């Protein structure tokens, strides 16, 4: 696939990493005040703001409709925290579907965003709202601004071979909850009690990683953090390795997967490694401090596990599975996008038959 191939059409999901990298290398700003420019695996841009750094992040919510405002704030705040910063100011562009939007829907969305911002100490300070032609569900595009003291900025260039890779909570919290909230019909093998537990994962253990990011930074020497989102843990690990110019390996048996996620993925034939994974935080730490970080997380009742290690770039990105060392899978699109495409295909097929 090349950008010059006019016959190429991308599937739903992230732009392929190799194409995005080429575009960024050609078109991204060269302003010397941009300390961390855009790049694969870099959670946010960092701008020199005098005595501190300004951290800027933009992320849309496109899969979810239920509690979309709550999602938008947390997803953007997570990426500020992954850079070692504190989220401060939020702006939101609300694109709302024609014929499905009235005063009640708009007020509910504003309330979700405002209450979520207030709960975590963020100011809602701007944005844009419109009724948009050509969409069938609301889309929220969030922009979060945060700040960090210069010496506390976390960036992947600090990663070194031998560093420990820690994962908090488990995978794929967001994907599991999102499917149960949005997908119909649910698998018959999923009981009402199981479905209810899946729904609750959105807030317990939740998709915010602000608490664990703060705890990790206070407990030991953190070299990088990354918030694995679309494309799941596997994509997050590939992005992290690319940003840090290193290789890495993880042990599949040590990757925490909630039982609700295992059951749902089995029923829908999805791979949890490639399912949208907000709620987990990847922490790359100096090996001597990994135990202290794990202990601090445990004391705060945040589950975490050391799932692997950084090694030299030429060794590649690997996963230990069933006693073998294999290449870590590359997911060209998130498993949830594949599921949504299946629904669209089945719906179109039904219309043809009718």
C-alpha positions as CSV (number, residue, x, y, z in Angstrom):
1,X,0.0,0.0,0.0
2,X,1.4,3.4,-1.0
3,X,0.0,6.9,-0.7
4,X,0.4,7.3,-4.5
5,X,-1.9,4.4,-5.3
6,X,-5.1,6.1,-6.2
7,X,-7.1,2.8,-6.1
8,X,-6.3,2.3,-2.4
9,X,-9.1,2.8,0.1
10,X,-8.5,2.5,3.8
11,X,-10.7,0.5,6.1
12,X,-12.2,2.0,9.2
13,X,-9.7,2.7,11.9
14,X,-6.3,4.3,12.3
15,X,-4.3,5.3,9.3
16,X,-1.6,2.7,8.7
17,X,1.5,3.6,10.8
18,X,3.9,3.6,7.9
19,X,1.7,6.0,5.9
20,X,1.1,8.3,8.9
21,X,4.9,8.4,9.5
22,X,5.5,9.5,5.9
23,X,2.9,12.2,6.1
24,X,4.2,13.6,9.4
25,X,7.8,13.6,8.1
26,X,6.7,15.8,5.2
27,X,4.1,18.1,6.7
28,X,4.7,18.5,10.5
29,X,5.9,21.8,11.9
30,X,9.5,22.5,12.5
31,X,8.9,25.2,15.1
32,X,11.9,25.0,17.6
33,X,9.5,25.5,20.5
34,X,7.8,22.2,19.7
35,X,9.8,19.9,22.0
36,X,7.9,16.7,21.2
37,X,6.6,16.8,17.6
38,X,4.0,14.5,16.3
39,X,5.1,10.9,15.7
40,X,4.1,7.2,16.1
41,X,3.7,6.3,19.7
42,X,3.9,9.9,21.0
43,X,0.8,10.5,23.0
44,X,0.8,14.3,22.8
45,X,2.6,17.3,21.5
46,X,4.8,19.3,23.9
47,X,5.5,23.0,23.5
48,X,8.0,25.2,25.4
49,X,5.9,27.6,27.4
50,X,8.6,29.5,29.2
51,X,9.1,28.1,32.8
52,X,7.2,24.9,31.9
53,X,5.9,22.8,29.0
54,X,2.4,23.0,27.5
55,X,1.1,19.5,26.5
56,X,-1.6,19.4,23.7
57,X,-3.7,16.5,22.7
58,X,-6.6,15.9,20.3
59,X,-8.6,12.7,20.2
60,X,-12.1,12.0,18.8
61,X,-14.7,9.6,20.1
62,X,-16.1,7.7,17.1
63,X,-17.1,4.2,18.3
64,X,-19.1,5.1,21.4
65,X,-22.5,6.9,21.7
66,X,-23.4,6.0,25.3
67,X,-21.7,8.4,27.7
68,X,-19.7,9.9,24.8
69,X,-18.9,13.1,26.7
70,X,-17.5,11.2,29.6
71,X,-15.3,9.2,27.2
72,X,-14.0,12.3,25.4
73,X,-12.7,13.9,28.6
74,X,-11.0,10.8,30.0
75,X,-9.5,9.6,26.7
76,X,-7.8,13.0,26.2
77,X,-6.7,13.4,29.8
78,X,-5.0,10.0,29.7
79,X,-2.6,11.1,27.1
80,X,-1.6,14.2,29.1
81,X,-0.9,12.0,32.1
82,X,1.2,9.6,30.0
83,X,3.6,12.5,29.3
84,X,3.9,13.1,33.0
85,X,1.6,16.2,32.9
86,X,-1.5,17.4,34.6
87,X,-4.6,18.0,32.4
88,X,-6.0,21.5,32.8
89,X,-8.1,22.8,30.0
90,X,-10.6,21.0,27.6
91,X,-12.2,22.1,24.4
92,X,-14.7,20.0,22.5
93,X,-16.1,20.0,18.9
94,X,-19.5,18.4,18.9
95,X,-20.8,17.0,15.6
96,X,-24.4,15.9,16.1
97,X,-26.6,14.1,13.6
98,X,-29.4,15.8,11.7
99,X,-32.9,14.5,12.6
100,X,-31.7,12.8,15.8
101,X,-30.6,15.8,17.9
102,X,-32.8,18.1,20.0
103,X,-32.3,20.3,23.1
104,X,-32.4,17.3,25.4
105,X,-29.6,15.4,23.7
106,X,-27.4,18.5,23.5
107,X,-27.9,19.4,27.1
108,X,-27.2,15.9,28.2
109,X,-23.9,15.9,26.3
110,X,-22.9,19.3,27.7
111,X,-23.7,17.9,31.2
112,X,-21.6,14.8,30.7
113,X,-18.6,16.8,29.6
114,X,-19.0,19.5,32.3
115,X,-19.4,17.0,35.2
116,X,-16.5,14.9,34.1
117,X,-14.2,17.9,33.8
118,X,-15.3,19.2,37.2
119,X,-14.7,15.8,38.8
120,X,-11.0,15.6,37.7
121,X,-10.2,19.3,38.1
122,X,-10.3,20.4,34.4
123,X,-11.8,23.6,33.0
124,X,-14.1,23.3,30.0
125,X,-13.0,26.4,28.1
126,X,-14.2,26.3,24.5
127,X,-15.1,24.3,21.5
128,X,-17.8,24.2,18.8
129,X,-21.2,22.6,18.4
130,X,-23.2,21.9,15.2
131,X,-25.8,19.7,13.6
132,X,-23.9,17.9,10.9
133,X,-25.1,16.5,7.6
134,X,-24.1,12.9,6.6
135,X,-23.5,11.3,10.0
136,X,-25.8,8.9,11.9
137,X,-24.4,9.3,15.4
138,X,-22.7,11.9,17.5
139,X,-19.0,12.5,17.2
140,X,-17.0,14.4,19.9
141,X,-13.6,15.7,19.0
142,X,-11.8,16.7,22.2
143,X,-8.7,18.8,22.7
144,X,-7.0,18.7,26.1
145,X,-4.3,21.1,27.2
146,X,-2.1,20.3,30.2
147,X,1.2,21.4,31.7
148,X,4.3,19.8,33.2
149,X,7.4,21.1,34.9
150,X,10.3,20.7,32.5
151,X,12.3,18.3,34.5
152,X,9.2,16.0,35.0
153,X,8.4,15.5,31.3
154,X,8.2,11.8,30.3
155,X,9.3,11.0,26.8
156,X,10.1,7.7,25.1
157,X,13.7,8.6,24.2
158,X,14.7,7.8,27.8
159,X,13.8,4.1,27.3
160,X,16.8,1.7,27.5
161,X,17.3,-2.1,27.0
162,X,16.7,-3.9,30.2
163,X,13.8,-1.6,31.3
164,X,10.8,-3.4,32.7
165,X,7.4,-3.1,31.0
166,X,4.5,-2.9,33.4
167,X,0.8,-3.0,32.5
168,X,-1.9,-1.8,34.8
169,X,-5.5,-3.2,35.3
170,X,-5.7,-5.4,32.2
171,X,-7.0,-5.5,28.6
172,X,-9.3,-4.6,27.0
173,X,-11.4,-2.7,29.5
174,X,-12.8,-0.1,27.1
175,X,-13.5,-2.5,24.3
176,X,-15.3,-5.0,26.5
177,X,-17.6,-2.3,28.0
178,X,-18.1,-0.6,24.6
179,X,-19.2,-3.7,22.8
180,X,-21.8,-4.5,25.4
181,X,-23.1,-1.0,25.4
182,X,-23.2,-0.6,21.6
183,X,-23.5,-4.0,20.0
184,X,-26.8,-5.8,19.3
185,X,-27.6,-8.6,19.5
186,X,-25.3,-9.7,22.2
187,X,-24.0,-13.3,22.1
188,X,-26.5,-15.7,23.5
189,X,-23.7,-17.2,25.6
190,X,-23.4,-14.0,27.5
191,X,-25.7,-13.9,30.6
192,X,-27.5,-10.8,31.8
193,X,-25.2,-10.7,34.9
194,X,-22.1,-11.0,32.7
195,X,-23.3,-8.2,30.4
196,X,-24.0,-6.0,33.4
197,X,-20.4,-6.6,34.7
198,X,-19.0,-5.7,31.2
199,X,-21.0,-2.5,31.2
200,X,-19.6,-1.5,34.6
201,X,-16.0,-1.9,33.5
202,X,-16.2,1.6,31.9
203,X,-16.1,3.1,35.4
204,X,-14.9,0.2,37.5
205,X,-12.0,-0.3,37.2
206,X,-12.6,2.5,34.6
207,X,-10.7,3.9,31.6
208,X,-8.9,6.7,33.4
209,X,-5.2,6.2,34.0
210,X,-4.6,9.4,35.9
211,X,-4.2,7.7,39.3
212,X,-1.7,5.1,38.2
213,X,0.4,7.5,36.2
214,X,0.8,9.8,39.2
215,X,1.6,6.8,41.5
216,X,4.2,5.4,39.2
217,X,6.0,8.8,38.8
218,X,6.1,9.1,42.6
219,X,7.3,5.6,43.3
220,X,10.3,5.2,40.9
221,X,12.2,6.1,37.8
222,X,9.8,6.0,34.9
223,X,11.3,6.2,31.4
224,X,8.1,6.2,29.4
225,X,4.3,5.7,29.6
226,X,1.9,4.9,26.9
227,X,-1.9,4.7,26.8
228,X,-2.8,1.8,24.5
229,X,-6.1,2.7,22.8
230,X,-7.3,1.8,19.3
231,X,-5.6,-1.3,18.0
232,X,-5.3,-2.7,21.6
233,X,-2.2,-3.6,23.6
234,X,-0.4,-5.1,20.6
235,X,-0.6,-1.8,18.7
236,X,0.3,0.2,21.8
237,X,3.5,-1.9,22.2
238,X,4.4,-1.5,18.6
239,X,3.9,2.3,18.9
240,X,6.0,2.5,22.1
241,X,8.8,0.5,20.5
242,X,8.7,2.8,17.4
243,X,8.8,6.0,19.5
244,X,11.7,4.8,21.6
245,X,13.6,3.1,18.8
246,X,13.9,-0.1,20.7
247,X,12.8,-3.7,20.6
248,X,10.8,-5.5,23.3
249,X,9.3,-8.7,24.3
250,X,6.2,-9.6,26.4
251,X,5.0,-12.8,28.0
252,X,1.4,-13.6,27.0
253,X,0.8,-15.5,30.2
254,X,1.6,-12.4,32.3
255,X,-0.7,-10.1,30.4
256,X,-3.8,-9.5,32.7
257,X,-7.1,-10.1,30.9
258,X,-10.3,-9.7,32.8
259,X,-12.6,-12.7,32.7
260,X,-15.4,-10.6,31.2
261,X,-13.1,-9.7,28.3
262,X,-12.0,-13.3,27.8
263,X,-15.6,-14.5,27.6
264,X,-16.8,-11.8,25.3
265,X,-13.9,-12.1,22.9
266,X,-14.4,-15.8,22.8
267,X,-18.1,-15.5,22.0
268,X,-17.4,-12.9,19.2
269,X,-14.2,-14.4,17.9
270,X,-12.1,-11.4,18.7
271,X,-8.4,-11.2,19.8
272,X,-8.1,-9.2,23.0
273,X,-4.6,-8.2,22.1
274,X,-6.1,-6.1,19.3
275,X,-9.1,-4.7,21.1
276,X,-9.3,-1.0,22.1
277,X,-7.6,-0.9,25.4
278,X,-8.1,2.4,27.2
279,X,-8.0,1.8,31.0
280,X,-4.6,0.1,30.8
281,X,-1.4,2.0,31.1
282,X,2.0,0.8,29.9
283,X,4.8,2.0,32.2
284,X,8.4,1.5,31.2
285,X,10.6,1.7,34.3
286,X,14.2,1.3,35.3
287,X,14.5,-2.3,36.3
288,X,15.7,-1.5,39.9
289,X,12.5,0.5,40.5
290,X,9.9,-1.9,38.9
291,X,9.2,-3.7,42.2
292,X,8.6,-0.4,44.1
293,X,6.2,0.8,41.4
294,X,4.3,-2.4,41.4
295,X,4.2,-2.3,45.2
296,X,2.8,1.3,45.2
297,X,0.2,0.4,42.7
298,X,-0.8,-2.6,44.8
299,X,-1.1,-0.5,47.9
300,X,-3.5,1.8,46.0
301,X,-5.5,-1.3,44.9
302,X,-4.6,-0.8,41.3
303,X,-3.8,-4.2,39.7
304,X,-0.6,-4.3,37.7
305,X,1.9,-6.8,36.4
306,X,5.4,-6.8,34.8
307,X,4.7,-8.3,31.4
308,X,8.0,-8.0,29.7
309,X,11.2,-6.2,29.0
310,X,12.9,-3.8,26.6
311,X,15.8,-5.1,24.5
312,X,17.8,-3.9,21.5
313,X,15.9,-2.7,18.4
314,X,17.4,-5.3,16.1
315,X,15.9,-8.1,18.2
316,X,12.4,-7.0,17.1
317,X,9.0,-6.9,18.9
318,X,8.1,-10.3,20.2
319,X,5.7,-12.2,22.3
320,X,6.3,-15.4,24.3
321,X,3.3,-17.6,23.8
322,X,3.0,-21.4,24.4
323,X,6.7,-21.7,25.0
324,X,7.6,-20.0,21.7
325,X,9.0,-16.6,20.9
326,X,6.9,-15.2,18.1
327,X,6.5,-11.8,16.3
328,X,4.0,-9.7,18.2
329,X,0.9,-9.5,15.9
330,X,0.2,-6.3,14.0
331,X,-3.4,-5.3,13.9
332,X,-4.0,-3.1,10.8
333,X,-7.3,-2.1,12.4
334,X,-8.9,-2.5,15.8
335,X,-10.9,-5.6,16.5
336,X,-13.9,-3.5,17.3
337,X,-13.7,-1.9,13.8
338,X,-13.8,-5.4,12.3
339,X,-16.8,-6.2,14.4
340,X,-18.6,-3.0,13.4
341,X,-17.8,-3.7,9.7
342,X,-19.4,-7.1,10.1
343,X,-22.6,-5.5,11.4
344,X,-22.6,-3.1,8.4
345,X,-22.1,-5.9,6.0
346,X,-24.9,-8.0,7.5
347,X,-27.2,-5.0,7.5
348,X,-26.5,-4.3,3.8
349,X,-27.0,-7.9,3.0
350,X,-30.3,-7.9,4.7
351,X,-31.5,-4.8,2.8
352,X,-30.5,-6.5,-0.5
353,X,-32.5,-9.6,0.4
354,X,-35.5,-7.5,1.3
